[in-house]
Amino acid sequence: MPTLILARHAKAEAPAAGLQDSDRALELIGRKASTRLGQVIAEAGLTPDLALVSPSVRTQQTWKLMSTAFGDCETRLDEELYETHVAGLLDVLRGAGDAETVVVVGHEPTSSAAAAHLAGPGSDKTALQRVAHGLPTATAAVLEFSCPWTEVTSRCGRLVSVLSGRDVEE
């Protein structure tokens, strides 16, 4: 059963004059939360075999720290995932091939919007409520599908949980 993990990057430094948004790095708490999110995902029995990562510094750092909880996982940086919308994210996802578990490390509001868009009958009500308010940093929505990635469309998935790595201390 194809499984999608939509992960929002962890807490990044604030925007600053002269700093491109895509160059914002993780704060220390964000680094800790990224590592914890990977652990929480692994503890939930999920092991991604493909990571689709936005090219921003904060998403790449989030994935690098998350990935320490997993074994081998193919990683693809995809320009489309930076400043995209749900349709753009789905276009990238349709190229996942035969990967069983895919993690997309991206940004808000696209991550929560995509989770809400894909969540269909049988989705967990608590998870739906959490997604409706947006995904906080270092948080991931987990969806399961009964179709291949090329056929993923609106309301065809089942949102099963929202996992967080935010239970770390500064």
N, C-alpha and C positions, 0 to 999 in steps of 0.2 A: 504494500500500500504506500504510494508516494506520500511523503511527509514534508511539509514546508515549515521552516522556522524563520519568522520575520523578526529580526533583531534590530533594535534601534541602538546606535552607537552610545557609548557611555558619556558621562559629563565632560565637556570640553571647556577649554579656556574661553573667556568672554571675547566677543568681537572687539577689535582694537584698531585704531587708525594705522594704516600701513600694513595691516595683516589681512591677506585674502581669506575669505570665509573657508575655502577649501584647505587652507594651511593651518587651521586651528587644531592644536594638539589636545590630548586628554589632560585633565588635571589629575593630581595624585589619587583623589577619591575615584575618579573615572577609571584609572588603571586597576585599582583594587576591585571595583565593581565589574569590570570586564572579565577579569580572571574568575571572579565568583559566578558570573553569568554562565561561563563555560562549564564550571563545576555543576551548577544547578541543572543545566541541560543534560549533561552526562548522567547525573543522578536520576534524572527522569527517564533514563534508558534510551536517549537519543544520541546517535552518532552520525553527524553529517558526513556524506561522502563527496559533496560539492559545496563550496562556499562562493557565492556571488557577492562581491564587495564593491561598494562605491569607492572611487579613487581618492576621496578626501583623506587627509592625514588622520582625522579622528576615527573614521570607520576602519581604516587599515590597522591602526593601533588597537582598536577594540577587537578586531578579528585575531590579530597576532596573539593577544593575551587570552582570548577565549579559547583559541585552538589548542592551547597547552593541555586542555582536558580531553582531547580526542587523539586518535591515531592519525594515520594518513588521510588527508582530505585535499582533493584538488581545489585550488583557489584560483578564481578568475576575477581580476579587477575589470569592472565594466563602467565606462564613462556614462552610459545611459542611466545608471542608478543615482547619479548626483543631480539634484534638482529635477527629478522626474515626477511623474504622476502615476496613478494606478495602471493605466494602459501601458505605459513605458515599462513599468516593473513586470507586468505580465508578458510583454514581448521578450524581455530578457529571460524570464522563467521558462518560456516555451523552448528555449535552447538548452535546457538542462539535460537533454538526452535520456539515458537510462539510469540516471542517479536516483537512488531510492529516497535519501533524505537530503534536502537542500536547505542551506541557511543563506538568507539574504541579509547582509549587514548594511543598513541604510539609514534613512533620515525620516523625520516627521515633517509634514503630516502623512506622507505617503505610506509608511509602514502600517499605521493603524487604519488608514483608509483602505488599503489593500486587504487587510485582515477582515474588516467589516464587509467589503465587497465580495469576498470569497466565501464568507461564512454562510452556510445554508442550513437546511433542516438537520436537527440533531446536535446543533452546536451548544456548547455549555453556556448557560445563561449568565453566570457570574463572569466568565471570560468575555462574553459579548458586552457586558456593562463596562468592564475595564477598558476594552478596546474603544468603546464609544467616547471615552474621555481622553483618548490619545495614549500612546505608549510613552511612559516616562523613559528617561535615559537608562541604559543597561537593562532593558526589559525586552522580552520576546513573546510573540504570539505563535502558537503551534497549531497548524491545520493539517488534517489528513484528507486525502483524495482517493476516490475509487476509479480515477481515469488517469491516463498518461499526461505529462506536462503539456504536451501540444494541444490538449483538449480542455485545459483549465479555463474556466469562465465564471462569470458571476454566480454566486450562491451554490457552487458545485462542491465546495469543501465543507468540512466539519471542524469548527474551531473547538479544540479540545482543552486548551489551557493557555494561561499567560504566566510566564516564568520571569522572575526578577533576580538580578544580582546586586540589588541595592542595599542589602542587609550587611553592609560593611561600615567600619568606623573610619572617620577622617584621619 
